[in-house]
Amino acid sequence: MNKHDFPILQQTKNGKPLVYLDSSATSQKPQVVIDALRHYYEHTNANIHRGVYELSERATKLYENTRENIKNFINAKKSSEIIFVRGATEAINLVADTYGRINIKENDEIIISTMEHHSNIVPWKLLCEKVGAKLRVISISDSGEMDLDQYQKLFSAHTKLVAIAHASNVLGTINPIKTMIKIAHEHNAKILIDGAQAFPHLSIDVQDLDCDFYVFSAHKAYGPTGVGVLYGKEELLEKMPPYQGGGSMIETVSFEKITYAKSPAKFEAGTPDIGGVIAFNAALNYLKNIGMQNIMQHEQDLLKDATQKLSEFPELKLIGTAKEKLGVISFVLKDIHPHDVGTILAHDNIAVRAGHHCAMPLMQRFNVPAMVRVSFGLYNDKTDIDALLVGLHNTQRLFA
Ligand SMILES: *Cc1c(COP(=O)(O)O)cnc(C)c1O
């Protein structure tokens, strides 16, 4: 599906085509995104929100168009609820440093889960250490699903915030976040959803979900690196202090007193990645043209095909067999270290991820030091799965 839109996928190594199965780490970029980035620097480059000349006005308009498009894409109420940051990581740190700083106090509790990416663990741990709060952790089942009964029991009068992944970058599990959001609100806690994995693959409706914060990165959704998005409910953003200080985030400055701009400007100090934000709009339009429903269907077909073939593969153990999954498959091959599997596949020009996947607590949960991960993007097809299986047979033969 649409492989020809991605120039990088046309390259070969020793006559072998690139089989890219690492879209959960970062996605490849379609020509329209590369063209938008280049067009910006060739025709529109100027700083935004300040110049009165035509170029600056044009750059500002395009930058704000992306914000408007994201607002519509995730069905936020207002575009002022969309804040540009560097990535999902920065978005989570922003919430921890601003919302967390004024709302989380000594003895308060934050709930996260065993399947979180380090980006959704470390900022909360840092906050807990700063203010004397505690982390509580949701357990997961052997198939890689959240234990909802235990989740309910983790709440106490001290619970202030829940922060969980919409989908796991290792297990692929799509979590029942709508239910989990409702439960958090029943306990008067706010909830942040880490959508870094889910956003490129699922339709997101933040009003329907009713989450308080939702974060994602452009680079995992066919856009450029260096751009991320924080969605926050307006009434929360209004009360949050600024994140970084600098240009663009103020209303007035004197040495005695500073007044801050309103959201989103309040959280966007300094010159952002203007070209990246503008090019991300091309990625969003590209996704919209194909349709999220079609993307999901295509990736689910690949998931089904690959899961079946891999589960029949001798001495291969799948890790993460939840009912609801994204196109992400992790596994271990008996007696062969995941890094060796990845390195040998790389000789055949097959790109997979091997390691702890920024989720060390999850590796401990499954008693392995590392896993091999295969993850699909909209450009993958069944020839990629077949190439992977040939590569795995070659790997096994080398170790036999
Ligand atoms: C990739 C990822 C992140 C971090 O995203 P960055 O783009 O590196 O900031 C956070 N959470 C999950 C689940 C991820 O997959």
The ligand as a Tripos MOL2 file, in Angstrom:
@<TRIPOS>MOLECULE
LIG
   15    15     1     0     0
SMALL
NO_CHARGES

@<TRIPOS>ATOM
      1 C1          8.2530    6.8540   20.9900 C.3       1 LIG1
      2 C2          7.4230    6.8870   22.2170 C.ar      1 LIG1
      3 C3          7.5120    7.9330   23.1380 C.ar      1 LIG1
      4 C4          8.5100    9.0330   23.0050 C.3       1 LIG1
      5 O1          8.3840    9.7300   21.8080 O.3       1 LIG1
      6 P1          9.5360   10.7260   21.3380 P.3       1 LIG1
      7 O2          9.1670   11.0210   19.9330 O.co2     1 LIG1
      8 O3         10.8360    9.9810   21.4480 O.co2     1 LIG1
      9 O4          9.4970   11.9180   22.2150 O.co2     1 LIG1
     10 C5          6.6770    7.9150   24.2190 C.ar      1 LIG1
     11 N1          5.7900    6.9260   24.4070 N.ar      1 LIG1
     12 C6          5.6590    5.8940   23.5460 C.ar      1 LIG1
     13 C7          4.6420    4.8370   23.7950 C.3       1 LIG1
     14 C8          6.4850    5.8400   22.4260 C.ar      1 LIG1
     15 O5          6.3730    4.8160   21.5800 O.3       1 LIG1
@<TRIPOS>BOND
     1     1     2 1
     2     2     3 ar
     3     2    14 ar
     4     3     4 1
     5     3    10 ar
     6     4     5 1
     7     5     6 1
     8     6     7 2
     9     6     8 1
    10     6     9 1
    11    10    11 ar
    12    11    12 ar
    13    12    13 1
    14    12    14 ar
    15    14    15 1
@<TRIPOS>SUBSTRUCTURE
     1 LIG1         1 GROUP 0 **** ****
